[in-house]
Structure formats: structure tokens, C-alpha cells
Amino acid sequence: MSAVRKPRHQGADPRTQADRRPFRASAERLFELVRHLTERDREVALCLYRHRILTTSQLQLLFFSSRRRAQDRLLFLYRNRIVDRFYPAAPFGSGKPEAHWLLDEAGALLVAATLGLERKQLGWQRRDDWGSHPQLAHQLETNRFLTELVAATLTTSDLGVRAWWSPAEAAGRLSLDGKLRVLPDTGFTLVTSAGVIECYLEWDRSTETQARLAEKLLVYRRAEARLHGEAGERALLIVLPGERRLGTLRRAHTELAGSERLARSTFPATGFRWPLLATTVPRLRAEGALAAVWERLDLDSGRQALPALPIRDGEPVVLAETLGRCWHKESPDFWRRLSPLGNHGQGAAGPPEPLVVPPPHERDGDLRLSGIDGSMDDPDESLEERWP
């Protein structure tokens, strides 16, 4: 009796060719991969290390001139374990959700090398359950605020977001001696025609009591006292779910202002200078972060816009270096910064030499060479049309 032939589809790898990735990432493989990476790839990995999760649209806003280029390049990075992705659950009938991107193991090795650290010093661990992580919604809301702020500045000719810090980086900037640990959700600098405004953000989800809110405000005021005279003013921004929660914050601020703990602390003789502003999510959604939606809790001055905040002295204003602009082709040195790692300082700005693709037998494993503009050698495959 002849053997029964098993259908070809049974036992086959269910993943598509585009989704096949090496099972492990190593320093040796990264060494092979690094000559196929660009400076922009390194920045994408660093951004995901700092801010954990970003969607395709958000990465496109920050790093790419078109959605197609973002999809193709992210697919290349995904195949080689620089980045990973997941699709959060969505209501039935709402369509496929957008891909959410995070760092993968090869990306962590790349970040560690970029920062001059050992991999174990990075303080990063890969997670397989971000879709159900309790901090997912909070992280997405914080990142949405910053990317929407970046998008809003691109419609103006005199505003931009230059720096965007992780919670740890923001905390480090508010700690003069390392003893005081203020931990904002994020921090950033807003570039205006007059100068630079430094801001720190707290995204409130109504999970803390009024007493805890007062305690948090006290910690920020102590940070201001310790940093008095150090590099100018900062602004504290607090976003709350609604007007009722905003009333709770006002009461917490009033409680703190009349407390003995505040009076016993050592503060500058000139009093507080850092602006304390608050708004609600519905206001932001309706008008945008750059509109006059922010209430000054420390002054009875009505609502104001972020560009009206005090600027820092001596800060140069370079709009071309702001987020959403610096990695787009409109920047004068775009091609120089996009050149492969290790060569980004050579030559003058301008289009690179044509990429020479070696024959298949000379390529390293299954690594895919990419064009300098981020497009792939399989441009017909759509990243967003496939499930992982």
C-alpha cells in the first residue's frame, strides 16, 4: 500500500513570509544587521525604548514622509527583531485596529550599544502581554498627547517640540542632588519664536485621592525650591478626566497652599515661579493642546495657551530640529543623517550614492537590504493588512 501523502498545508508554518523572524536576537546577528540600518532606525528604537508604545501613525508623524515608507521600514525592523508589534482588542465591527509598536530584543541591543551600556544595564525587559497591561491606557494617552502636540506645531511656522523625555529622564532633570524623586509622566520642550518653554506632564486618571494630589503638588514645589536659580522656569501641566476631577485638584491646591508643611519648607524668598496649569481631556479633544484651554491654578488669570508661558533664557531656536520636522526630507541635512550607522558623519548633505545590492548568494542569511528612503524590496505587501 502506498503511503498517504499529507496535504502540503498541514504542518506548515502558519506565518506568512513577511512575518517570519529569527527566533532569537544576539549581538552577533545585530553586528551583521547593523550595516543595513540607518540613523533613523536607531532613533526609532531609542524612541520606543523611551516611550514604550507608539502606533504606526505616530511613528510616521515623527520619522517618515509618508505612511507607505513607515509601513515598509517598520516591516523590515519587525522582521529583524528591532521592533515588535501587537494589535489591541477592538469592538466587533470596528475594523482592524492599528498596529502598536514596541521594542524587541535586537532593538534593545541596539539601544544599549547606542547609549554605551551593557544590555543588562538597560533596565528593559521584553513583554508579551502589553495588550492587557494595566498601564497600557495611561501610556497610550500620554503618548497621544505629545504626538498630537507635535502634529499641531507642524501647522505653524513658529512652534515646535524639540525634546520629549521619558519619565526617568524627566525625573532626572528635576532632581538636583539625586535625593528628590519627582516622577512626571513625561516632559518636553516647546520651541517658540521667543524662546524655549520647558514643561512636565501629569496625566491623571482619577485613581488618587485629594490628599495624594496635594502630596504630589508639594513634591513639585520642593523640586522648584531645590532648583531655584537653576536654568530658568519650568511649567507643570496636569490633564484630568473632567470638570469634577478638576474641582478636586483645585481643592488639593488650596489645601496645600494653606498647609503648615508648605510653610515649613525652604522656598525662594521671591515665592513660587513655576506655572501650574490644568485642563481636561474633553477640552483637549475639542480645541487642542495649543489652544487657550489651560487654567493657572497658582494665579487667578483665566485660561491661557502654552506658547504664552515664560520662556527659558539663552536657548537657541531651531525649528528644523524639532520633532516631526527633523526626519523629513525638507530638512537640509536629511540625507546625511539618514545614511547608514558609522557613516553618518561623512560627506556633505545631499542624496546618497545609489545602493548596490549584492547577488543573492552574497547576502547575509535572510537579511533584507533596504533603500535609503526606507522603502522595501517587496513594496506590494501591506503591513497593516495582515495579522501578526
Secondary structure, DSSP 8 states (H G I E B T S, - for coil): -------TTTTS--S-GGG---S---HHHHHHHGGG-BHHHHHHHHHHHHHS-EEHHHHHHHH-SSHHHHHHHHHHHHHTTSEEEE-----TTS-----EEEE-HHHHHHHHHHHT--GGGS-----S-GGG-TTHHHHHHHHHHHHHHHHHHTTSSS-EEEEEE-HHHHHHHT-SSS------SEEEEEE-SS-EEEEEEEE--S-S-HHHHHHHHHHHHHHHHHTTTSSS--EEEEEESSHHHHHHHHHHHHHHHT-HHHHHS---TT---S-EEEEEHHHHHHH-TTSS-EEESSS---EE-GGGS--BTT----GGGSTTTTTSTTSTTHHHHHSBTT-TTSS-SS---------GGGS-TT-----TTS--S-TT--GGGS--
